[in-house]
Amino acid sequence: MLQIIIIVLVLAADQLSKFLLVPVLESLPGRTLPVIENVFHLTYVENYGASFGILQGMHMFFIVTTFIVLAAVGFYMIRGRKAQPRFLRICLALLFGGALGNLIDRLIFTYVRDLFEFRFSFFPWVFNVADACLVIGAIMLGIYMLFIYNEKDDHKFFGQKSTKEESVAGTPEKADDTE
């Protein structure tokens, strides 16, 4: 249930921000509105590529890839939902919601609508709510894989029964070669 709530909130925030801001920003000169001059602007950009505008014009590639990723993440979320730690469930839901938010744009408009621009770095970066959730989810997944993940718990995620060789502590017992 937590994952569904997060996905719905991500989608709602992403699509609502675009619905409310795009008409306003399209009517402005330069399609930008400074919130904090030279630091943070609301800027409307139609991104036909991936992050930072790379791979321009690869519309079908992004759609197919996103469907594959959503299917894999969705399967993993559903199959292992009872055994996954809350931290992992949250990061997967953020990834799923972010990918779905950008997929909706690609299916309807053939591009992703980006709105938020930070200008304090060496290049301007324009993104949307879905992008932010993808980045946060990816960082969380990295933290999980590096510091939390335990290989011994893999069988719990896919409903596999532990083998006879595993003891209660989860470590393999030594085989008796005397027989």
C-alpha positions as CSV (number, residue, x, y, z in Angstrom):
1,M,0.0,0.0,0.0
2,L,2.9,2.4,0.8
3,Q,4.3,1.9,-2.7
4,I,1.0,2.7,-4.3
5,I,0.6,5.9,-2.3
6,I,4.1,7.0,-3.2
7,I,3.6,6.3,-6.9
8,V,0.3,8.1,-6.9
9,L,1.8,11.1,-5.1
10,V,4.7,11.3,-7.5
11,L,2.5,11.1,-10.5
12,A,0.1,13.7,-9.1
13,A,2.9,16.1,-8.2
14,D,4.6,15.7,-11.5
15,Q,1.5,16.0,-13.7
16,L,-0.1,18.8,-11.6
17,S,3.1,20.9,-11.6
18,K,3.2,20.6,-15.4
19,F,-0.5,21.3,-15.8
20,L,-0.3,24.4,-13.7
21,L,3.1,25.8,-14.8
22,V,3.5,25.0,-18.5
23,P,0.7,27.4,-19.7
24,V,2.1,30.3,-17.6
25,L,5.8,29.7,-18.6
26,E,4.9,29.3,-22.3
27,S,3.5,32.8,-22.3
28,L,6.6,34.4,-20.9
29,P,9.5,35.8,-22.9
30,G,12.3,33.2,-22.9
31,R,9.8,30.8,-21.2
32,T,11.4,31.5,-17.8
33,L,10.4,33.0,-14.6
34,P,13.2,33.9,-12.1
35,V,12.3,32.8,-8.5
36,I,15.8,33.5,-7.2
37,E,17.7,35.4,-9.9
38,N,20.6,33.4,-11.4
39,V,20.0,30.6,-8.9
40,F,16.5,29.1,-9.4
41,H,14.2,29.7,-12.2
42,L,10.9,28.2,-13.4
43,T,11.9,27.4,-17.0
44,Y,9.9,25.5,-19.6
45,V,11.9,23.1,-21.8
46,E,10.7,20.4,-24.1
47,N,13.3,17.6,-23.8
48,Y,13.2,15.2,-26.7
49,G,16.2,13.2,-25.2
50,A,17.3,11.8,-21.9
51,S,19.0,13.6,-19.0
52,F,20.8,16.8,-20.1
53,G,19.2,16.4,-23.5
54,I,21.4,13.5,-24.6
55,L,20.1,11.0,-27.2
56,Q,17.8,13.5,-28.9
57,G,15.1,12.0,-31.1
58,M,15.2,8.5,-29.7
59,H,11.5,8.6,-28.8
60,M,10.7,4.9,-29.3
61,F,13.8,3.7,-27.6
62,F,12.9,5.6,-24.5
63,I,9.3,4.3,-24.5
64,V,10.3,0.7,-25.0
65,T,13.1,0.9,-22.4
66,T,10.8,2.5,-19.9
67,F,8.1,-0.2,-20.4
68,I,10.8,-2.9,-19.8
69,V,12.1,-1.1,-16.7
70,L,8.6,-0.6,-15.3
71,A,7.7,-4.2,-15.9
72,A,10.9,-5.4,-14.1
73,V,10.5,-3.0,-11.2
74,G,6.8,-3.7,-10.9
75,F,7.4,-7.5,-10.9
76,Y,10.1,-7.1,-8.2
77,M,7.9,-4.8,-6.1
78,I,4.9,-7.2,-6.2
79,R,6.8,-10.4,-5.9
80,G,8.9,-9.3,-2.9
81,R,6.6,-6.8,-1.2
82,K,6.2,-8.8,2.0
83,A,9.9,-9.4,2.6
84,Q,11.4,-6.1,1.3
85,P,12.5,-3.6,3.9
86,R,10.6,-0.3,3.9
87,F,13.6,1.6,2.6
88,L,13.8,-0.5,-0.5
89,R,10.0,-0.3,-1.1
90,I,10.2,3.5,-0.9
91,C,13.1,3.7,-3.3
92,L,11.5,1.4,-5.8
93,A,8.2,3.3,-5.7
94,L,10.1,6.6,-6.3
95,L,11.8,5.0,-9.3
96,F,8.6,3.6,-10.6
97,G,6.6,6.8,-10.2
98,G,9.4,8.9,-11.8
99,A,9.7,6.6,-14.8
100,L,5.9,6.5,-15.2
101,G,5.6,10.3,-15.0
102,N,8.1,10.8,-17.8
103,L,6.6,8.0,-19.8
104,I,3.2,9.7,-19.7
105,D,4.8,12.8,-21.2
106,R,6.6,10.8,-23.9
107,L,3.4,9.0,-24.9
108,I,1.2,12.1,-25.0
109,F,3.7,14.8,-26.3
110,T,6.7,12.8,-27.6
111,Y,8.9,14.8,-25.3
112,V,9.3,15.3,-21.5
113,R,8.3,18.7,-20.1
114,D,10.9,20.1,-17.7
115,L,10.2,23.0,-15.5
116,F,12.7,23.6,-12.7
117,E,16.1,25.1,-13.4
118,F,19.1,25.5,-11.1
119,R,21.7,27.9,-12.4
120,F,24.4,27.8,-9.7
121,S,26.4,25.1,-11.4
122,F,28.6,25.3,-14.4
123,F,25.7,24.5,-16.6
124,P,21.9,25.0,-16.2
125,W,20.0,21.9,-15.3
126,V,16.3,21.8,-16.0
127,F,14.2,19.0,-14.6
128,N,10.7,18.0,-13.4
129,V,9.2,16.3,-10.4
130,A,9.5,12.8,-12.0
131,D,13.3,13.4,-12.7
132,A,13.8,14.4,-9.1
133,C,12.1,11.3,-7.9
134,L,14.2,9.1,-10.2
135,V,17.4,10.7,-8.9
136,I,16.3,10.4,-5.3
137,G,15.2,6.8,-5.8
138,A,18.5,5.9,-7.6
139,I,20.6,7.4,-4.8
140,M,18.5,5.5,-2.2
141,L,18.9,2.3,-4.2
142,G,22.7,2.8,-4.3
143,I,22.7,3.4,-0.5
144,Y,20.6,0.2,-0.1
145,M,22.9,-1.9,-2.3
146,L,26.1,-0.6,-0.7
147,F,25.1,-0.5,3.0
148,I,21.9,-2.4,3.7
149,Y,21.5,-5.2,1.2
150,N,22.3,-8.7,2.5
151,E,22.8,-11.4,0.0
152,K,21.5,-14.0,2.4
153,D,18.1,-12.4,2.3
154,D,17.6,-12.9,-1.5
155,H,15.5,-16.0,-1.1
156,K,12.9,-14.0,1.0
157,F,12.3,-11.6,-1.9
158,F,11.2,-14.2,-4.4
159,G,9.4,-16.6,-2.0
160,Q,12.1,-19.3,-2.3
161,K,12.5,-21.7,0.5
162,S,15.9,-21.8,2.1
163,T,18.0,-24.9,1.3
164,K,18.5,-27.8,3.7
165,E,22.1,-26.9,4.0
166,E,21.3,-23.5,5.6
167,S,21.2,-23.4,9.4
168,V,18.9,-21.2,11.4
169,A,21.5,-18.4,11.3
170,G,21.5,-18.5,7.5
171,T,25.0,-19.8,7.0
172,P,25.7,-23.1,5.2
173,E,26.6,-26.0,7.5
174,K,29.7,-28.0,6.7
175,A,29.0,-31.3,4.9
176,D,29.8,-34.5,6.7
177,D,32.3,-36.5,4.5
178,T,32.4,-39.5,6.8
179,E,29.5,-41.4,5.1
